[in-house]
Amino acid sequence: MGLFDKIKSAFTNTDKQETPAEQIEQTEQPTVAEQPAPKPRSEQNETAQYEKGLQKSRRSFTRRLNELMANFRYEDEEFFEELEDLLIESDVGFEATMYISETLRHEARVQNVKSMSDAERVIVQTMVDLYGETNPEHIEFNNTPDGLTVVLFVGVNGVGKTTTIAKMAHQYIDQGKKVVMAAGDTFRAGAIEQLHVWGDRVGATVVSTKQGGDPAAVVYDGINQAREQQADVLLIDTAGRLQNKKNLMNELEKMKRVISREIPDAPHETLLVLDATTGQNALNQAKIFKETTDVTGIVLTKMDGTAKGGIVLAIGKELQIPVKFVGLGETMNDLHPFNTEKFAYGLFKELIEQTA
């Protein structure tokens, strides 16, 4: 059974109907300062969060695809050009777009596509199955005697890197883990103070130096502090001055040398944080960081704020870097481990149900 059929079976079965996304509106989490102790996530609640968080992308894509399908003629080259434009404009990326278009052309040639509904089914099924190829392994915790898992966060300024670190710290602390955060972005004005504020709110120790200090020294102090506290996780913030690409990459390399010298198999994860609302710019940033840094996974922030959800496909098809976390809202519980099936259903819900 392909991913498309698996999702259709799981999420359109009336006996397993998930909680409607609209119900989340009544149980929205309060801001960080006033949050009560969170309740464990249920499968229904998380599915509904994906539904709600991807609502803007889903509505935009479904509407535009339905408009395009109203004029479907499988022998009409203009139709395929318009389909490719729609996919590109949805941030699906060139390679994935051409793959989807060629798949539909092939199905039309072998006469598996004879109607508008057939064409729509092929497009959505191909996109959903492409998502399946990006299914990541989530963060595995270090089980060595040291017991410390080191996660390095990279990305340009303004993508939500520091907030993402705080959300992840919050969630690990909720799981009973001890977390230390290292303020390795010593150049952006206010970055150190911002991380200290988050540390106070979520209950994590923050290791820092003065603005303009040596990021590698902060990393070294962070490792020592984490060891002294017998922490489970060390989350490291970094600078994001892509306009000074050479200097930035040199700093990252120096930080990684310090980490691997102290803990030979670390960092255990290097997560690239990208703002989903920036589309092609996010993809370009990923390409630059991939060239110079051993990126093990992507965190896509602000997925709830974009009407274009195809960026996951573009990253998976063109870069082969797994998306490991997605931000589906602004509260501390809105950072979710990436789940291929829930994401695809959240993005294509109406279209999947139309083919059920």
C-alpha positions in Angstrom: 0.0 0.0 0.0 1.4 3.4 -1.0 1.5 6.4 1.3 -1.5 8.0 -0.5 -3.7 4.9 0.1 -2.4 4.5 3.6 -3.4 8.1 4.5 -6.7 7.8 2.8 -7.5 4.6 4.7 -6.4 6.0 8.1 -7.8 9.5 7.9 -11.1 9.0 6.0 -12.3 6.1 8.0 -15.3 7.4 9.9 -14.6 5.0 12.7 -11.3 6.8 13.3 -12.4 10.3 12.6 -10.0 12.8 14.2 -11.0 15.8 16.3 -11.9 18.6 13.9 -9.3 21.3 13.7 -11.8 23.9 14.6 -12.0 22.4 18.1 -8.4 23.5 18.7 -9.6 27.1 18.6 -11.4 26.5 21.9 -8.3 25.0 23.6 -5.5 27.2 22.3 -2.5 27.3 24.6 -1.8 30.5 26.4 1.4 32.5 26.0 4.6 31.2 27.6 4.5 33.4 30.7 1.1 32.0 31.7 1.2 28.4 30.5 0.0 25.7 32.8 1.7 22.3 32.9 1.0 20.9 29.4 -1.0 17.7 28.8 0.5 14.9 26.8 -0.3 15.2 23.1 -2.8 12.7 21.8 -2.9 11.4 18.2 -6.2 13.2 17.6 -5.0 16.5 19.0 -1.7 16.4 17.0 -3.6 15.5 13.8 -5.9 18.4 14.4 -2.9 20.7 15.0 -1.5 19.7 11.6 -4.9 20.3 10.0 -5.2 23.8 11.6 -1.6 24.8 11.1 -1.7 24.0 7.4 -5.1 25.4 6.8 -3.9 28.5 4.8 -1.7 26.4 2.5 -4.4 23.8 2.0 -7.1 26.2 1.1 -4.9 28.1 -1.3 -3.7 25.0 -3.1 -7.0 23.2 -3.2 -8.8 26.3 -4.6 -6.2 26.9 -7.4 -6.0 23.2 -8.3 -9.8 23.0 -8.6 -9.8 26.1 -10.8 -7.1 24.5 -13.0 -8.9 21.2 -13.2 -12.1 22.8 -14.4 -10.2 23.3 -17.7 -8.4 19.9 -17.8 -7.6 18.6 -21.2 -4.9 15.9 -21.0 -3.8 16.5 -24.6 -3.5 20.2 -24.1 0.1 21.4 -23.6 -1.2 24.7 -22.1 -2.8 22.8 -19.3 0.5 21.2 -18.3 2.3 24.6 -18.5 -0.4 26.0 -16.1 0.0 23.0 -13.8 3.7 23.5 -13.7 3.3 27.2 -12.9 0.9 26.4 -10.1 3.3 23.9 -8.5 6.3 26.3 -8.8 4.3 29.1 -7.3 3.4 26.7 -4.4 7.1 26.3 -3.7 7.2 22.7 -4.8 10.5 23.3 -6.6 11.6 22.7 -10.1 12.6 19.0 -9.8 9.5 17.9 -8.0 7.3 20.0 -10.3 8.7 18.3 -13.4 8.4 14.9 -11.8 4.7 15.5 -11.0 4.0 16.9 -14.5 5.8 14.0 -16.3 3.9 11.4 -14.1 0.6 12.9 -15.2 1.7 13.0 -18.8 2.7 9.3 -18.6 -0.6 8.3 -17.0 -2.5 10.2 -19.7 -0.5 8.5 -22.5 -1.3 5.0 -21.1 -4.9 6.1 -20.7 -5.1 5.8 -16.9 -6.2 9.4 -16.9 -9.5 10.1 -18.8 -11.2 12.7 -16.6 -10.7 15.7 -14.4 -11.1 13.5 -11.3 -8.5 11.0 -12.6 -6.0 13.8 -13.2 -6.6 15.3 -9.8 -6.1 11.9 -8.2 -2.8 11.3 -10.0 -1.4 14.8 -9.0 -2.3 14.5 -5.3 -1.2 10.9 -5.1 2.2 11.7 -6.7 2.7 14.6 -4.3 1.7 12.6 -1.3 4.0 9.7 -2.2 6.9 12.2 -2.8 6.4 13.4 0.8 6.9 9.8 1.9 10.4 9.8 0.5 11.4 12.6 2.9 10.3 10.7 6.0 13.0 11.4 8.6 14.5 9.7 11.6 13.8 11.8 14.6 16.5 12.9 17.1 18.0 9.9 18.8 19.4 10.6 22.2 23.0 9.8 23.0 23.3 6.6 25.0 27.0 6.7 25.7 28.3 7.0 29.3 28.5 10.8 28.8 24.8 10.8 28.1 24.7 14.3 26.7 23.0 14.9 23.4 24.3 18.0 21.6 22.1 19.8 19.0 23.5 22.6 17.0 21.1 25.1 15.4 22.1 27.0 12.2 20.2 29.4 10.0 20.0 33.1 9.0 18.8 35.8 11.3 15.0 36.2 11.5 13.9 32.7 10.7 12.9 31.9 14.3 16.0 30.0 15.4 16.1 31.2 19.0 12.4 30.7 19.5 12.7 27.2 18.0 15.4 26.4 20.5 13.2 27.6 23.4 10.3 25.5 22.2 12.4 22.4 21.9 13.9 23.0 25.4 10.3 23.5 26.7 9.2 20.2 25.2 12.2 18.2 26.5 11.8 19.6 30.0 8.2 18.5 29.9 9.5 15.0 29.1 11.6 15.2 32.3 14.9 15.9 30.6 17.4 18.4 31.9 18.3 21.0 29.3 21.2 23.5 29.0 21.1 26.2 26.2 24.3 27.9 24.9 24.0 31.5 23.5 26.4 31.0 20.6 24.9 34.0 18.7 27.2 36.6 20.2 26.9 39.1 17.4 23.2 39.9 16.9 22.1 42.7 19.2 19.8 41.3 21.9 20.3 37.6 21.0 21.9 36.7 24.3 19.3 38.5 26.3 16.5 36.9 24.3 17.8 33.4 25.0 18.2 34.2 28.7 14.5 35.4 28.8 13.4 32.1 27.2 15.7 30.1 29.6 14.0 31.7 32.6 10.5 31.0 31.2 11.1 27.3 30.3 13.4 26.5 33.2 16.6 25.8 31.4 20.1 27.0 32.2 21.6 29.4 29.7 25.4 29.7 29.2 26.6 33.0 27.6 29.3 35.6 27.3 29.3 39.3 26.5 28.1 40.5 23.1 30.9 40.1 20.5 32.5 37.3 22.5 33.9 34.1 21.1 31.1 31.7 20.2 33.4 28.7 20.5 34.2 29.6 24.1 30.5 29.7 24.8 30.2 26.2 23.4 33.0 24.9 25.5 31.5 26.5 28.7 28.1 25.1 27.7 29.5 21.5 27.5 31.2 21.8 30.8 28.0 23.3 32.4 25.9 20.5 30.9 28.2 17.9 32.3 28.3 19.5 35.7 24.5 19.5 35.8 24.3 16.0 34.3 22.1 17.4 31.6 20.5 15.3 28.9 20.5 17.9 26.1 22.7 20.8 25.1 21.0 23.1 22.6 23.4 25.6 20.9 22.3 28.8 19.2 24.5 30.3 16.5 24.9 33.5 14.5 23.1 33.8 11.1 25.0 36.6 9.3 24.8 35.1 5.8 26.0 38.3 4.3 29.3 37.5 5.8 29.2 33.9 4.6 32.9 33.1 4.9 33.2 34.4 8.5 30.0 32.7 9.5 31.1 29.4 8.1 34.5 29.7 9.8 32.7 30.4 13.1 30.5 27.3 12.7 33.5 25.2 11.8 35.4 26.4 14.9 32.4 25.6 17.1 32.1 22.1 15.7 35.8 21.4 16.3 35.4 22.4 19.9 32.3 20.2 20.3 33.9 17.1 18.6 37.0 17.5 20.6 35.1 17.4 23.9 32.5 14.8 22.7 33.9 12.8 19.7 30.6 11.9 18.1 29.0 15.3 18.6 27.1 17.3 17.5 24.6 14.6 17.3 22.3 16.8 15.2 22.9 20.0 13.2 19.4 21.4 12.5 18.9 24.1 9.8 16.0 26.4 10.7 14.2 27.8 7.7 11.2 30.3 7.5 8.6 28.5 5.3 7.1 31.8 4.3 10.2 32.8 2.4 9.8 29.9 -0.1 12.5 29.9 -2.7 14.8 32.0 -0.5 14.6 29.2 2.2 15.6 26.6 -0.4 18.5 28.8 -1.5 19.6 29.1 2.2 19.4 25.4 2.6 21.7 24.9 -0.4 24.3 27.3 0.9 24.3 25.7 4.4 24.5 22.2 2.9 27.6 23.2 0.9 29.5 24.2 4.0 27.8 22.5 7.0 26.9 18.9 7.7 23.1 19.6 8.1 21.3 16.5 9.4 17.8 17.9 9.4 15.5 20.9 8.7 13.2 22.8 11.1 10.5 24.6 9.1 9.0 27.5 11.1 5.9 29.5 10.4 4.2 26.8 8.3 0.9 28.3 9.6 1.7 31.6 8.1 2.2 30.6 4.5 -0.2 29.8 1.7 2.5 27.7 0.0 3.2 24.3 1.6 5.3 22.7 -1.1 8.6 23.7 0.3 8.9 20.3 2.1 8.8 18.6 -1.3 11.4 20.9 -2.8 13.8 20.3 0.1 13.3 16.5 0.0 13.6 16.2 -3.8 16.4 18.6 -4.4 18.5 18.4 -1.3 17.7 15.0 0.3 17.7 16.6 3.7 14.9 15.4 6.0 12.5 17.8 7.6 12.5 16.8 11.3 10.3 19.5 12.9 7.6 21.9 11.7 6.3 25.0 13.4 2.5 25.1 13.2 1.7 28.1 15.4 3.1 30.6 17.9 2.7 28.9 21.2 5.3 26.7 23.0 3.5 23.5 22.1 3.3 24.3 18.4 6.6 22.8 17.4 6.0 19.3 16.1 8.2 16.4 15.1 7.6 16.1 11.3 5.1 13.3 10.6 4.8 12.6 6.9 1.2 11.2 7.0 -0.2 13.9 9.2 1.5 16.6 7.2 0.3 15.3 3.8 -3.2 14.9 5.2 -3.1 18.4 6.6 -2.0 19.8 3.3 -4.3 17.8 1.0 -7.2 16.9 3.3 -10.1 17.9 1.0 -8.4 16.5 -2.1 -7.7 13.1 -0.4 -11.3 12.9 0.8 -12.6 13.6 -2.7 -10.8 10.5 -3.9 -11.9 8.3 -1.0 
